[in-house]
Amino acid sequence: MKRIPAILILLALVLLGALIFYLAPEREVVAPDVGEVTPPPAAAPVSPPPPTPSAPPEVDIAALESTPEMRAYRERQQFEQSVRDFLAEADTLGDAERAARAQVLVAQVDRYEQAGQLSAAEAVTLRLALLRETTDDAGYAAASERIMAEYAERSEAAMAEFIANQPPAFTDYKAREREIVREVQQMTEFPGGMTRAQYLRQQLQAAREESYRSVR
C-alpha cells in the first residue's frame, strides 16, 4: 500500500478548516454586559441674583426747611434761645435796650400761650423772669402779685368749666376709682407679692384704660 505524502495531508487539513469556517452560520456579536448606565443628574437651575435694592429717595432739604412745621420749629428754637440770651445779658444792657428786648419776648410769650404751645405754668415762669430783669424790687413785687392773681383766677375758671362739662370717660373712671380704693383698703393679701400701693396703682390704671375705651 502506497503512503500519502505528508504535505498532501497537511494541505487537505488547511482546505477543510477554511471550508468549515466559511460555511459556518454567522454569529451575532453581543456587547459585554457592563450594567445599566445611569445618566448624570441634571444640573440644578441657577436662581437669578436678587434685585439690587434701589437707593432711598433723596431728601429735599430746601423743601423740608420751607414747610410750615419746620418754620414753626425754628421760630420756637429761636424764641427759647432769645430768652436764654436776654437773661444772661440783662445785667450788661442799658435800661432802654433791656426794656425793649423784654417787651418783644413778652409779646412772644402771649402768642405762644394763646396758641396752646405754652402751658400756664411755663408762661408764668417766663413772665416773672422777664419782669425780674426789668423792674426794681417794689415794682416786681406788685406786678408779680398781679400776674399770679390773674393766673389763679383763670385756673379757677378753667377748673369750674371742666367740672361742669366733665367728659363721660372721666365721670365713669371717678365712679370706678372710689369703688377700687374701697376694695383695696379692705384687702390683706395682694397677688404677685405686690404692696398695697402697687396693686392699687395697677387696678386704677386698668380702670382708667377701660373707662376711656368704653366711651369711644
Order of alpha helices (4+ residues) and beta strands (2+ residues): alpha-alpha-alpha-alpha-alpha-alpha-alpha-alpha
